[in-house]
Amino acid sequence: MKGCHIAPRLQYAYSIIKEGVRWAVEQTKVNALPPSKELQSTAYHEAGHAVISWALEYEVYKITIVPSGDKAGLVIHQNPLFGVPLDRDNSPNAVAQAKKGMMISLAGPIAQRKFSPESWQDHHGAVDLESVADYALRLSGSEEDANVFLESFDLEIKGMVDRYWLEIQNLASALLEKRTMTAEEVLDSLGPLPKL
């Protein structure tokens, strides 16, 4: 009598296992495909932020190219402006910290455009660009001065991205393989900070 009840359960379990195996095979096929140009561009964008954070000696806690909400990717890093009230503090230290924050913010869009200029859309990096514009306005005082500052600053950031391009490429490659990386994995990928 008990044998009659076991067979349907086994059949159900077998169908679940079979479906799971089919799903795993499909996922393997999807992961084996070369990443899309859009995913590659996102990896370079996020790697740009992470590598410049690392180069400026700020810890990178996590980096991902797994989309979430309206974000195609994300880097969580130590904030150079933590505890710096820019609205009240224009000291040389506060200005230096703001510039470092701006470098990190601009490095993502610049790395993405360097990798694939055609991949850049106006909405990409909107949060990055808004924060940079806000910092520049706070530091400069006027919109005109902020624009002049940003034009010269843009060249400085492009030089930094060029200087660390190999590290950006290596981290983007690792990110395309893993999709999400912890602080330890980022450090393993980048190695020690090069002497300049």
QUIGISUL-V500167 format. One line per field, one symbol per residue. ss: DSSP state (h for helix, s for strand, l for the rest). psi: psi as a letter, one per 30 degrees, with the letter a starting at -180 (. if undefined). Layout:
# QUIGISUL-V500167
ss = ???
psi = ???
This chain:
# QUIGISUL-V500167
ss = lhhhhhhhhhhhhhhhhhhhhhhhhhhhhhhhllllhhhhhhhhhhhhhhhhhhhllllssssslllsllsllssssllllllllllllllhhhhhhhhhhhhhhhhhhhhhhhhlhhhllllllhhhhhhhhhhhhhhhllhhhhhhhhhhhhhhhhhhhhhlhhhhhhhhhhhhhhlssshhhhhhhhllllll
psi = eeeefeeeeeeeeeeeeeeeeeeeeeeeeeffkkkleeeeeeeeeeeeeeeeeeeghkkkekklgjkjbgkflkkjlkjfgkgjjfffjgleeeeeeeeeeeeeefeeeeeeeeeieffklefkgeeeeeeeeeeeeeeeeleeeeeeeeeeeeeeeeeeeeegeeeeeeeeeeeeefekkleeeeeeeealkkk.
